[in-house]
Amino acid sequence: MHYEEFLNDSSSLGGFTAYIAVILLFFLTENPVAVNQLLVSFVAISVLIVATRILHYKERPIKRPYESWLEKVQASSFPSGHAARITSLLIISGKHLQLDYFSVLALVVVCLVVGSRIALKKHEAVDALFGIILGTAVSLASILLMPGNA
């Protein structure tokens, strides 16, 4: 496997498709609390990222051209949506799965996604750090505001 392919594949773990796939898995295993927490976190992260990027545009390390305000939002790098989504996904999943060593695996996966985003020059470290902070805050708020058993 080529290095760039590996980075792109790693990066995709923080994308929309992976997040929705995990929601679907929790739905199929009849865990409505996890589904609700993941859905609320997904929407909250998306709204907060768009709002932040509208208020504070920051160019990516490799600039992306834009012509409309929506393209400008997509071209902005701060904060990293991939970092926020994977962090939130793994915190909520970890709470419901309660598997031994899940936190170690989760940390490795977050580092893999964040490292790939930086290596691909989609983000700088500060973008990823704030994405992790955002994902942590939103997922913890979701868990605290919508308690329930797995």
C-alpha positions in Angstrom: 0.0 0.0 0.0 1.3 3.4 -0.9 1.9 6.0 1.9 -0.6 8.5 0.5 -3.3 5.9 0.1 -2.7 4.9 3.7 -3.0 8.5 4.8 -6.2 9.0 2.8 -7.7 5.8 4.2 -6.8 6.8 7.7 -8.2 10.2 7.2 -11.5 8.8 6.1 -12.1 7.3 9.5 -13.0 10.8 10.7 -15.3 11.4 7.8 -19.1 11.5 7.5 -19.4 8.0 6.1 -17.6 6.3 9.0 -19.6 8.3 11.6 -22.9 7.4 9.9 -21.8 3.7 9.6 -21.2 3.5 13.4 -24.6 5.1 14.1 -26.2 2.5 11.9 -24.4 -0.3 13.8 -25.7 1.0 17.1 -29.2 1.2 15.6 -29.0 -2.4 14.4 -27.9 -3.6 17.8 -30.9 -1.7 19.3 -29.0 0.8 21.4 -31.1 4.0 21.1 -29.2 5.9 23.7 -26.0 5.6 21.7 -27.8 6.4 18.5 -29.3 9.6 20.0 -26.0 10.7 21.5 -24.1 10.1 18.3 -26.7 11.9 16.2 -26.9 14.9 18.5 -23.1 15.1 18.6 -22.9 14.8 14.8 -25.3 17.7 14.3 -23.8 19.8 17.0 -20.3 19.4 15.7 -21.4 20.2 12.2 -23.2 23.3 13.2 -20.3 24.5 15.5 -17.7 23.9 12.7 -19.7 25.8 10.1 -20.3 28.7 12.5 -16.7 28.8 13.5 -15.5 28.8 9.9 -17.9 31.5 9.0 -16.7 33.7 11.8 -13.0 32.8 11.5 -11.7 31.8 8.1 -8.2 30.1 8.2 -6.6 28.9 5.0 -5.4 25.3 4.8 -1.7 24.6 4.5 -2.4 23.9 0.8 -4.8 26.6 -0.2 -8.2 25.6 -1.7 -9.8 28.1 -4.1 -13.3 29.2 -3.5 -15.9 31.3 -5.2 -19.0 31.2 -2.9 -19.4 31.5 0.9 -20.1 27.7 1.1 -16.9 26.9 -0.7 -15.1 29.3 1.6 -16.5 27.4 4.6 -15.3 24.1 3.1 -11.9 25.6 2.3 -11.3 26.8 5.8 -9.2 24.5 8.0 -10.2 25.6 11.5 -11.2 23.5 13.4 -10.7 20.0 12.0 -14.0 18.3 11.5 -12.3 15.0 11.0 -10.6 15.3 14.4 -13.8 16.4 16.1 -15.9 13.6 14.6 -13.5 10.8 15.3 -13.0 12.0 18.9 -16.7 12.3 19.5 -17.4 9.0 17.8 -14.9 7.1 19.9 -15.8 8.7 23.2 -19.5 7.9 22.8 -18.8 4.4 21.4 -16.3 3.6 24.2 -18.9 4.6 26.8 -21.4 2.2 25.3 -19.1 -0.7 24.3 -17.2 -0.8 27.6 -14.4 -3.0 26.2 -11.1 -3.6 27.8 -8.4 -1.4 26.2 -10.8 0.5 24.0 -9.4 3.8 25.2 -5.9 2.7 24.0 -7.3 1.8 20.6 -9.3 5.0 20.5 -6.2 7.1 21.2 -4.3 5.3 18.5 -7.1 5.9 16.0 -7.5 9.6 16.9 -3.7 10.0 16.5 -3.9 8.2 13.1 -6.7 10.4 11.8 -5.2 13.6 13.1 -1.7 12.7 11.9 -3.0 11.9 8.4 -4.9 15.2 8.2 -1.6 17.0 9.1 0.5 14.9 6.8 -1.9 15.5 3.9 -1.6 19.2 4.5 -5.3 19.6 5.1 -4.7 21.0 8.6 -2.1 22.4 10.9 -1.7 20.9 14.4 -3.7 23.8 16.0 -6.7 22.9 13.8 -6.5 19.3 14.8 -6.1 20.1 18.5 -9.2 22.4 18.5 -11.1 19.7 16.6 -10.2 17.2 19.4 -11.3 19.7 22.0 -14.5 20.3 20.2 -15.3 16.6 19.7 -14.5 15.9 23.4 -16.7 18.8 24.7 -19.7 17.9 22.5 -19.6 14.2 23.2 -19.3 14.7 26.9 -22.2 17.2 26.8 -24.2 14.7 24.8 -23.5 11.9 27.3 -24.3 14.1 30.3 -27.4 15.7 28.8 -28.8 12.4 27.5 -27.9 9.8 30.1 -29.0 6.2 29.7 -27.7 2.7 29.9 -26.2 0.9 27.0 
